[in-house]
């Protein structure tokens, strides 16, 4: 069973930066060959997708509200997924989850969280003004 462990969450001031990591163990071909990415859930809100990457090609997809502030990347040798976040805003305060095992459509990675098989436990990001 694939295990995903996030790290890097912290409390920062608005305008600051953070890099989240998601380390995978006991990986399977389903993990290595499909879509993976980051979702977040703010208090009182539904979980939403943030950034996705198709492992085979490296194609990336970002939610519009990211406005170029976040970058998703992956180190296949280390089985680690990253999310580099810059110019953070209090609206970015949330628990950030990494997910994997989403089936690539041929053009897109799925945006729905129920399309992903593997999930981490989440890491808290708090941005103060």
Backbone bond lengths (Angstrom), bond angles and torsions (degrees), N, CA, C in turn:
res aa  C-N    CA-C-N  psi(-1)  N-CA   C-N-CA  omega(-1)  CA-C   N-CA-C  phi
1 X - - - 1.450 - - 1.523 108.70 -
2 X 1.315 115.95 129.12 1.462 120.60 179.56 1.531 109.84 -68.02
3 X 1.308 114.98 133.80 1.466 121.21 176.78 1.524 107.46 -114.56
4 X 1.341 116.12 130.52 1.458 121.79 177.85 1.524 108.87 -116.46
5 X 1.306 116.37 129.41 1.465 120.55 -179.44 1.523 108.92 -127.72
6 X 1.332 115.27 115.86 1.462 120.35 178.57 1.519 110.60 -87.97
7 X 1.320 114.70 155.10 1.461 121.29 173.65 1.514 107.80 -154.61
8 X 1.323 115.50 167.78 1.458 120.38 175.31 1.518 114.58 105.41
9 X 1.320 117.17 -10.09 1.455 118.59 177.71 1.521 111.29 -65.19
10 X 1.328 115.54 148.44 1.464 119.43 -176.48 1.514 109.14 -163.78
11 X 1.315 115.34 176.98 1.456 122.34 172.49 1.511 108.27 -102.67
12 X 1.330 117.10 124.72 1.455 121.58 -178.79 1.520 109.55 -135.39
13 X 1.313 115.68 165.70 1.456 120.47 175.64 1.522 109.80 -88.70
14 X 1.316 115.16 157.46 1.454 121.07 178.00 1.532 109.59 -54.50
15 X 1.322 114.78 138.17 1.458 120.49 -177.19 1.516 113.81 92.74
16 X 1.318 116.28 -10.51 1.457 120.28 -178.54 1.515 112.97 -80.47
17 X 1.324 115.22 -178.98 1.462 122.26 -177.63 1.524 110.61 -131.24
18 X 1.318 114.74 154.12 1.459 121.78 174.60 1.519 108.71 -146.86
19 X 1.323 115.77 153.25 1.454 120.54 170.92 1.522 108.56 -122.97
20 X 1.319 115.01 118.54 1.458 121.15 176.49 1.524 108.91 -92.39
21 X 1.318 115.30 145.76 1.463 121.57 177.09 1.513 109.38 -124.78
22 X 1.318 115.26 151.09 1.464 121.09 176.77 1.523 107.09 -138.23
23 X 1.315 115.69 106.57 1.458 121.07 -178.95 1.517 110.55 -94.40
24 X 1.316 115.99 132.81 1.463 121.08 -179.04 1.517 110.86 -109.82
25 X 1.311 115.92 138.94 1.460 121.60 174.72 1.525 109.10 -124.67
26 X 1.343 114.73 161.57 1.469 120.56 -179.09 1.519 110.91 52.14
27 X 1.339 115.68 45.04 1.460 119.15 -176.04 1.520 112.34 -68.72
28 X 1.302 114.53 153.14 1.452 122.44 179.16 1.520 108.60 -122.03
29 X 1.310 116.90 172.14 1.454 119.50 177.94 1.520 109.99 -65.00
30 X 1.320 116.69 -32.86 1.467 120.14 176.56 1.519 110.69 -59.48
31 X 1.326 115.97 -39.35 1.467 119.61 177.54 1.517 110.41 -69.83
32 X 1.317 117.61 -48.57 1.467 121.62 -170.11 1.516 113.49 -73.27
33 X 1.319 118.11 -22.24 1.459 120.33 -169.19 1.520 114.19 -110.36
34 X 1.300 117.73 5.17 1.461 119.36 -174.73 1.525 111.65 -123.53
35 X 1.314 115.50 -159.92 1.457 120.98 -178.10 1.520 110.53 -87.25
36 X 1.297 114.94 145.80 1.451 121.98 174.61 1.508 107.81 -142.91
37 X 1.323 116.46 164.16 1.455 115.87 -178.51 1.507 113.19 174.89
38 X 1.317 113.32 -165.71 1.459 122.05 -176.04 1.530 110.41 -120.85
39 X 1.316 114.19 137.20 1.453 123.24 172.58 1.523 107.06 -123.65
40 X 1.317 116.08 164.87 1.455 119.03 176.36 1.519 110.12 -144.86
41 X 1.316 115.22 154.86 1.455 121.02 177.84 1.514 108.95 -137.46
42 X 1.319 114.97 115.52 1.455 121.47 177.44 1.529 108.83 -88.60
43 X 1.320 117.49 158.29 1.472 120.58 -179.83 1.520 111.47 -55.83
44 X 1.324 115.65 128.50 1.451 120.67 177.39 1.518 115.25 77.09
45 X 1.319 117.07 5.61 1.466 120.62 -178.37 1.532 110.35 -121.56
46 X 1.323 115.21 162.52 1.451 120.13 176.20 1.530 110.21 -77.79
47 X 1.307 115.03 156.94 1.457 119.58 177.13 1.522 109.18 -68.26
48 X 1.342 116.42 137.93 1.457 121.46 -177.95 1.519 109.84 -131.34
49 X 1.317 114.73 154.44 1.452 117.72 -179.94 1.517 110.08 -80.90
50 X 1.320 116.27 149.73 1.456 123.05 -177.02 1.531 109.73 -116.02
51 X 1.314 116.06 -57.51 1.462 121.30 -177.69 1.520 109.09 -155.37
52 X 1.328 115.90 144.11 1.456 121.87 -176.67 1.517 109.57 -133.82
53 X 1.316 115.71 155.54 1.457 120.95 177.65 1.517 109.36 -142.69
54 X 1.336 115.81 137.74 1.452 120.70 176.29 1.518 106.71 -91.40
55 X 1.325 116.17 117.42 1.462 120.86 -170.06 1.527 112.78 -61.50
56 X 1.319 118.41 -36.92 1.459 120.08 -175.34 1.518 113.21 -67.56
57 X 1.343 116.96 -40.76 1.465 119.81 -174.61 1.519 113.40 -107.19
58 X 1.332 116.37 -20.50 1.460 119.89 -175.07 1.517 113.02 84.64
59 X 1.326 118.09 5.76 1.465 120.53 177.93 1.519 109.30 -62.01
60 X 1.325 114.92 137.70 1.457 120.19 -176.82 1.525 110.91 -119.10
61 X 1.320 114.53 154.35 1.456 122.28 -178.37 1.529 107.78 -140.21
62 X 1.321 115.67 136.35 1.452 120.89 -176.68 1.523 110.67 -129.14
63 X 1.330 114.91 142.42 1.451 119.30 171.61 1.524 108.98 -65.21
64 X 1.327 116.37 144.37 1.465 120.58 -174.50 1.521 112.96 -57.14
65 X 1.312 116.24 -35.10 1.465 118.00 -174.49 1.528 112.52 -71.36
66 X 1.335 117.09 -7.37 1.463 118.99 178.05 1.525 111.11 -66.77
67 X 1.348 115.36 -32.63 1.469 121.22 175.94 1.518 112.72 49.89
68 X 1.318 116.63 38.57 1.451 120.82 176.08 1.517 115.11 77.78
69 X 1.318 117.76 7.55 1.463 119.83 -176.71 1.520 112.79 -84.23
70 X 1.317 117.59 -25.05 1.464 121.56 -175.35 1.521 110.19 -112.55
71 X 1.329 115.78 147.30 1.463 121.31 176.79 1.519 109.28 -132.83
72 X 1.315 116.15 126.55 1.460 120.87 176.48 1.519 108.26 -99.25
73 X 1.323 115.98 140.84 1.456 120.61 177.25 1.517 109.15 -149.30
74 X 1.315 114.40 168.97 1.466 119.05 -175.64 1.515 109.72 -145.35
75 X 1.321 116.23 138.64 1.454 122.48 172.14 1.516 106.94 -110.28
76 X 1.322 117.07 100.80 1.443 121.09 -175.77 1.510 113.29 -63.81
77 X 1.318 116.83 -35.00 1.464 120.60 -179.38 1.518 111.32 -65.24
78 X 1.319 115.98 -32.59 1.466 120.66 -178.81 1.531 111.94 -98.19
79 X 1.345 116.36 -2.04 1.468 119.77 -176.11 1.521 110.98 51.43
80 X 1.307 115.37 45.49 1.463 120.84 -176.95 1.520 110.19 -127.50
81 X 1.311 114.97 134.74 1.454 123.57 178.26 1.521 107.90 -108.30
82 X 1.331 116.18 142.77 1.455 120.67 -178.09 1.527 110.58 -125.80
83 X 1.326 114.47 155.25 1.457 121.17 168.89 1.523 106.60 -137.01
84 X 1.319 115.02 110.53 1.456 120.39 177.55 1.515 108.05 -94.20
85 X 1.325 116.64 120.23 1.452 122.35 -175.44 1.524 109.46 -115.40
86 X 1.298 116.70 128.52 1.456 121.74 178.60 1.522 110.21 -124.02
87 X 1.331 115.34 165.60 1.465 121.53 177.98 1.530 111.01 46.86
88 X 1.301 115.23 50.53 1.459 120.47 -176.00 1.523 111.27 -66.11
89 X 1.302 113.92 147.11 1.469 123.53 -177.59 1.523 108.52 -122.87
90 X 1.329 118.54 151.45 1.474 119.04 176.93 1.535 112.96 -53.83
91 X 1.337 117.21 -27.41 1.464 120.35 177.72 1.530 111.66 -66.47
92 X 1.313 117.99 -14.89 1.470 121.73 178.44 1.528 112.21 -83.51
93 X 1.311 117.70 -4.25 1.457 120.87 178.52 1.520 110.07 -62.00
94 X 1.322 115.62 123.70 1.469 120.65 -176.05 1.523 109.11 -176.84
95 X 1.306 114.66 170.90 1.460 120.43 165.82 1.523 106.41 -89.94
96 X 1.308 116.39 127.92 1.459 122.19 -178.52 1.528 109.05 -103.48
97 X 1.318 115.38 128.53 1.462 122.42 -178.45 1.525 109.86 -116.53
98 X 1.313 115.97 140.53 1.452 117.74 168.04 1.521 108.79 -98.60
99 X 1.320 115.07 150.72 1.453 121.97 -176.59 1.522 109.06 -142.19
100 X 1.313 116.43 155.09 1.459 120.39 -179.12 1.520 109.89 -151.73
101 X 1.323 114.67 166.20 1.454 119.47 177.64 1.504 114.46 89.53
102 X 1.328 117.64 15.89 1.453 120.62 176.66 1.521 110.32 -80.68
103 X 1.305 116.76 136.75 1.465 120.10 -176.24 1.522 111.25 -80.20
104 X 1.324 116.07 126.03 1.461 122.00 178.03 1.524 109.86 -71.47
105 X 1.339 116.49 136.04 1.459 120.87 -175.23 1.521 112.99 -84.00
106 X 1.304 115.94 -12.26 1.453 120.51 -172.27 1.515 110.34 110.58
107 X 1.340 115.08 -21.12 1.453 120.09 178.24 1.521 112.24 -137.05
108 X 1.320 116.66 -26.48 1.455 121.46 -175.30 1.512 111.54 -138.33
109 X 1.320 114.28 154.43 1.454 120.45 165.83 1.529 107.44 -90.14
110 X 1.306 118.16 144.54 1.464 119.63 -178.21 1.518 112.40 -65.24
111 X 1.327 115.52 140.54 1.467 120.70 179.52 1.524 113.14 -92.19
112 X 1.309 117.64 -18.43 1.456 120.90 -177.56 1.516 110.28 -78.09
113 X 1.324 116.38 136.92 1.467 118.29 -177.02 1.519 111.62 -69.27
114 X 1.335 117.78 -26.43 1.466 118.81 -179.61 1.529 112.39 -75.15
115 X 1.326 117.01 1.12 1.458 121.11 175.82 1.522 112.17 -87.91
116 X 1.317 117.48 -5.18 1.461 121.78 -175.81 1.526 110.98 -107.69
117 X 1.323 114.22 137.85 1.455 120.61 -173.60 1.523 112.29 -86.94
118 X 1.331 115.57 -41.59 1.470 120.45 -172.19 1.522 110.19 -109.62
119 X 1.328 115.57 139.59 1.463 121.49 -177.95 1.517 110.48 -137.17
120 X 1.326 114.82 146.05 1.444 120.93 170.24 1.526 109.90 -87.80
121 X 1.318 115.16 179.30 1.462 120.38 -176.57 1.529 112.54 -86.60
122 X 1.318 117.07 -12.88 1.457 121.32 178.84 1.510 113.05 98.20
123 X 1.325 114.61 151.84 1.460 120.94 175.62 1.521 108.09 -136.86
124 X 1.322 116.19 136.25 1.467 121.47 -173.44 1.523 111.66 -83.38
125 X 1.318 115.17 130.34 1.460 122.13 172.08 1.524 107.34 -118.68
126 X 1.307 115.69 124.07 1.462 121.36 179.43 1.521 108.60 -124.49
127 X 1.328 115.83 124.89 1.457 121.26 -178.70 1.523 108.10 -117.47
128 X 1.296 117.06 121.82 1.456 121.59 -179.15 1.526 110.02 -104.63
129 X 1.328 114.76 150.38 1.476 119.72 -178.53 1.511 111.39 -88.01
